[in-house]
Amino acid sequence: MRARYLVRFDDVSPTMNWAAWDRVQTWLDELAIRPIVAVVPDNQDPQLECGPARADFWDRVRAWQAAGWFVALHGYQHRYVTREPGLVGLNPFSEFAGLPHAEQLGKVQDALRVFAREGVRPDGWVAPGHSFDAVTVRVLHECGIDVISDGFFTRRVRHLGATWLPQQLWRFRRMPAGLWTVCLHTNTMDDAALASLRKALHAFAPAIRAPHDELREAPAPELGMPDLAFQAAWRAALRLRRQQPH
């Protein structure tokens, strides 16, 4: 089977870079691409304040969901409060990993209250900084969320009672067979980066799937040793790349 791709946009909030985002959404609509949008329920991270808040933000989120986009709960306030890397082990900081169950549960419940108030349902979970732990997964299950976008695998897997849609790339690359999610941040994209993204979206559009369609396939298999081996190798490669001078 040929490689399949999912597209994910992180740090979606009322104060995001709307000039960049409006261009990107035009291309997504033209190509009928239905991405994952990771929505911060109550953004308190100054680094995500790229401009004035859009008054119609939640109207737009509801419209995306009605159009079949996958709206993920992106933490609660996007504030890093621990130095724990969590299960994915990519970054040594977290809004959730390392906190006790009650505190994590309170954050997720508060985040869900914002979604409920705005008439948005959580299709899944995207952790700020890719950092969350087994307690987070248990809390998500208790709150009715059982799809996670993360993990260095090449297929959907069941792990800790949740379905994981793997996320391994931050730019489009031709990959062998498997499922690959490209994580993008429009807040930091300049004109050159946007032009590159437009070119990539057009080139890869035939292989890009909607997350909901991917989840309707046969049930995900349980996490196995080959998945763990790939995860360890991919994580090591990412760490090595970060250590290299740019």
N, C-alpha and C positions, 0 to 999 in steps of 0.2 A: 504494500500500500504506500502511495506517495505521501510525503510530508503534508501535514495539515497545520494551519496557523490560527491562533486567536490573537486579537489585538486588545491591549489593555491600556487605559489612560488613568494615571494616578493623580491624586491631589486635586480632585474636582471640588471646587467650593465657590461661594459667591464672589470672592475676591481673586479668582484665578486670572490668568492672562487671556482675557476675552478676545483681544485682537488676533492672537494666534489661534485660539480655539475656534473662532467663527470660520476661519479659513479651513481648518481641519474638518470641521463638521460638514462643510460644503462638499469636500472630497468624499467623506464617508457616505453621505447621502447619494452622491452621484454614482458611487460604486456599490451601493446597497450593502455596505459593511455594517454589521451590528456588533459593536465592541463591548468589552467590559469597561464600565466607568466606575472608578473607585471614588465614592462621594464621602467627604468628611462631614459628618452631621453637624458639628458645632466647632468650626475651626478656631483654634486659639494659638496657632503657630504663625508668628510674624513673617516667617520666610515664605508663607503661602499667600501673603497679601501683596498681590501684584498690581492692584488698582482698586478703584471704588467697587463696592459690592453691587452686584446686579439685583435689582428688585424683583426681576422675573426668574430668578435662579430656580426655585422649586417648580415653577411652571415648566421650565425646560426639562428638569429631571423627570417630571411626570410624563412629558411628551416623549422623552427617550424610552422610558419604560413601556409606554403604550406602543411604541414602534418596534418593540422586541429586543431592545438593548438590555444588557445584563447589568443591573444596578447593584453594585456591591457596597456593603458597609465598610468604610475605610477608617476603622478605629472609631474613636469618639471625638477627641479634640486635637489629635495629631500633636500631642505634647509628649516628648520622650522623658521618662521619669526614672528609668533604671538603666543599668549597664549590661543587661543580659542579651545575648544573641538569639536565644530561643531555639526552636527546632530546626529552622532553616540554617542558622549559623552564618548569616551573611554580614550583618552589622552588629556591633557591640552596644546597641542602645535600643530601647523599646518603650512603647506606651503601655504594654501589658506584661510581657515576659518577666517572671520573677515576683510578680505581685500575688498576694493571697487570693483565694477563690472569691471571697466576699467582695473584695475591691474590684476585681475584674468583672464580676457579675454586675456590680453597680454601674460600671462604665458602659457595658454593653446594653444594659437595660435603659440607661439614660440616652444612649445613641438611638436605640429603637424607638424611644418615645418621640424623638425629633422626627424620625422617619414617619411614624404613625400620625403625628400632628400634621405632616405635610402630605399625607396620602401616598406615601412611597413604601413599597415592600422591599425587604432585603433579599435579593436573589442569591447572595453569597457574601463572603468575607474576603477582604484584602487588608492585611495588617500594615500599618505605617512602619516603614523601615524593614519590611519583610520579617519582623520579629514578633513572635508569639510562642507560647509553650503549650504543653499538654493540658494545663489548667484552662487556658484560653479555649482550646478545642472542646473541652467538656462544658464550659460555660456557653459556648455557641450552640452546642447540642441542646442544652437545657432551654435555650431561648429560641429553638426552632430553626437554627441555621446549620445546614450540613454540607455546604459546598464551600471550599476554600480555594482561592487562586494563589498558589505558591507551590514550591517544592521542585527540586532538580530531578525530575523523572522524564521519561519520554512517552508517557501514556497517562491516562486517568488511572488513579488508584484509590482504593479504600484504605484509610489509615486512621486509627483512633476513633472509628465510628463515623468519619466524614469522607466525602468524596473530594479528592484533590485534583484540580485542573493544574497541571504543572506550569511553572513560569521560569524560563531559563535564559531568555534573550532580552537585550535592551536596544537592539536594532535588527532589522530584517537581514537574514542570512539564508542562503540555500542550505537546507539541512536534509539528511537522509530521512527515511520513513520514521514516522512518529508524530506526536502532537507537541507543538511548540508555541508558547505564548510570548509575544513581544511586548514588553512593558515600556511605556512612553510617558514623558513629562512635558506637556506643552508649555508649562509655565516658564521654562528656561530655553525655549526654542527661538533662535533668531531666524532671519530670512533664509539663510543658507540651510539651516537645519530643516526648516519647513519645506523648502524646495526639494531637499533630499527625501523627506518623508512622503511628499506627494508622488515622487517618482517611484518609491518603493511600494506604496499602496497600489498604484496602477499595475506594477509588475507582478505583485503577489496576490492581487485580488481574487483570481480564480481558485487559489488554495486557501483563502481565509474563510473560516467557518464562524457561524454564530454560536456562542457558548451554549445557548439553550438547545440547539440542534445536536451539539456534541454530547450533551448530557442525556439526550433521549436515546442514544445508542445503547447497546447491550450494557448491563450493569458493569461497573468498574471492578476489576479484580483486586484482591487484597494485595497490599504492598509485599513484595517478595525480595529475595536476595539480589537478583539482578538490578532491581530498582535501587536498592541501597548501595550497591557497588557503583552504579552510574552516578548517584547523588554524591558519593564521596569523591569520585574522580572529577566531577564537574565543579564541585566546591573548591577542590584543591587548585584546579585550573584558574578559577576566578581569583582566588587569593594570590596566585603567582602573577597573574596579569596586573593586579593592583599594585604589586611591589615593584613592577618594572617602571623605569623612568619614562615619562611621556615627552 
